[in-house]
Amino acid sequence: MLEEAERWLSTRSWSAADRPVHQILAAKQRTGQSVSVVLPALDEEETVGDIVAVIVHDLVRQIPLVDEIVVVDSGSTDRTSEVAAAAGARVVHRDAILPRIPAVPGKGEVLWRSLLVTTGDIVCFIDADLREFSSEFVSGIVGPLLTDPGVDLVKAMYDRPLGGAAGQGGRVTELMARPLLNMHWPQLAGFVQPLGGEYAARRSLLEQLPFPVGYGVELGMLVDALHLVGLDALAQVDVGVRKHRHQDGQALGRMSAAIYRTAQLRLARGHLVRPSLTQFERGGDGFEPRTYSVDTEERPPMVEIAEYATRKVA
């Protein structure tokens, strides 16, 4: 590991317990900063309500740390929207945000559009499929942003058990993202969960970043933030254990392809042919090919969007 990365790891890695909630709240009240929590959701009726309910109970009613909770539904066919709203979130459909630009499928697309329907100085993203959710996932990563003006983006780090085995989750991280970062952006080698969906950042940073529309959004955001604000403006906080629904191997392959493409674009920034990924499934006549396009589109920095500049801030 680079000496710079080792120094960062020892000075910019914390535990959620390092900043008690009352200390974080005092910093929030002192600085006057507001906090938005965003949950991108697609068919998550089984988990989204519990996550919202915990945030409302712990960080809105008991301790007023969070100012708004917004669930952006990206086309659910189940009761995700109803469950989230009943638990206390404001629900917005992806297609209702910035209708001038037709939406495309993808997590990054939803996160990008969420900047238009939130008002917080700090925006905290939380995946909607988490189980046994703790509000420390929010307070832990928001804490450094409220208490340290030199920090602009904070990733959560955690154990990711798989099938009862500790530390076996995060397969795309270990097989794709970590090797890419270590080889091409070794300053970022200290991030424990570079692809984790739980992170918080200052709006002033997020609005300057391009957003890959798909699964490459987390890697792209880390790399772009490194170049924009520098390593010391990035941090990570240990929030314990993350339990969620795991994808099958072929879905992980498609995620890996999108992440590789995101890295490739940042290495070359050239005009490249739109790639595809062919996988195989056994059918009646043997193995049959299935070809998928790889997410390559990126949304521009939100500050370049006219509607964002003229939006009404509550």
Summary of the structure (lengths in Angstrom):
residues: 314
radius of gyration: 19.0
end to end distance: 45.3
largest distance: 67.7
contacts: 1044
relative contact order: 0.15
helix: 42%
strand: 22%
